Amino acid sequence: MAPYSAEIDVDDDDWDTSKGIRAMALAYVPDLSQAAFGAVIGPDGDCVEHIRFPNIVRRKHYDPAENEPKEADLKVG
């Protein structure tokens, strides 16, 4: 809707915004047959990276075999 504006403490040495800021978002619907998607938006407003998470919204189960797809989504990277 509008440019993202971040409030950053300029005295904090851990933050370097000289090259702009990046924002990450995760979008999903409550329908388990639909995958969730993540995106990173760069300082220019372009989509720098995107990823599909087919199982990230699923609940964990007592059966470890049923948890493997969700664990795979959580360990991406």
N, C-alpha and C positions, 0 to 999 in steps of 0.2 A: 504494500500500500504506500509506503514511504521509505526513504533511506533509513537504515538502522543507525541509531545514535547510541554509542556506548559511553557510559560514565566511568572513566578509569582514573584512578589516583596517579597523577603524574610523578609523585615522589616514590612510587613503588618501582624498584629496579627490576622486578621480574616481568614487567609488562613493557614490550617494545612495539609501539603502534606506528613506527615510522614508515612501514610498508603497508599500512592499513590494517583492518581487522577482518577476520573470517568468522562466519556463522555456520553452525551445524544444526540441522533440523531432522526430525524423524516424523514421518506421516504414516498413519495407519487407520484402518476402519475396524470396527468390532467383529466383522465377518472373518472367521478363521480360514476361509477358502481364499482370501485375498492376502497378498504379501504386503509387508510394510516396506517403505523405502526411506533411505537416508540420503542427505545431500549436504555438501559443503559449498557455501557461497563465498567467493573471494572478494577482495577489496573493490574490484571493478564491477561487482554485481553478477559476474558470470558463475555458472555452476562449475566448480573446480573438480569435484569428485562426486560420484553417486554410487549407491549400492542397494541391492535388493535383499531383504531379510524375510524369507518365506515362513519362518517359524518363530520369530522373536516374540510374538504376542501370545503364544501358547503357554499354558500353565505347566509347571513342573509336575511330574507324576512320581508315584512311588517306584514304578518300574524304570530302572536306569536306561533300558533300551529305548523307551519312549522319549527320554530326555535328550538323546544324542542330537537330533536335528536342532533343537533350541540351543544346546551348548555350542554347536558348530556356528550358529549365527552370532552368539556372544563372543566367540574367539576369533572372529574375522579380523584380519589386520596383519 
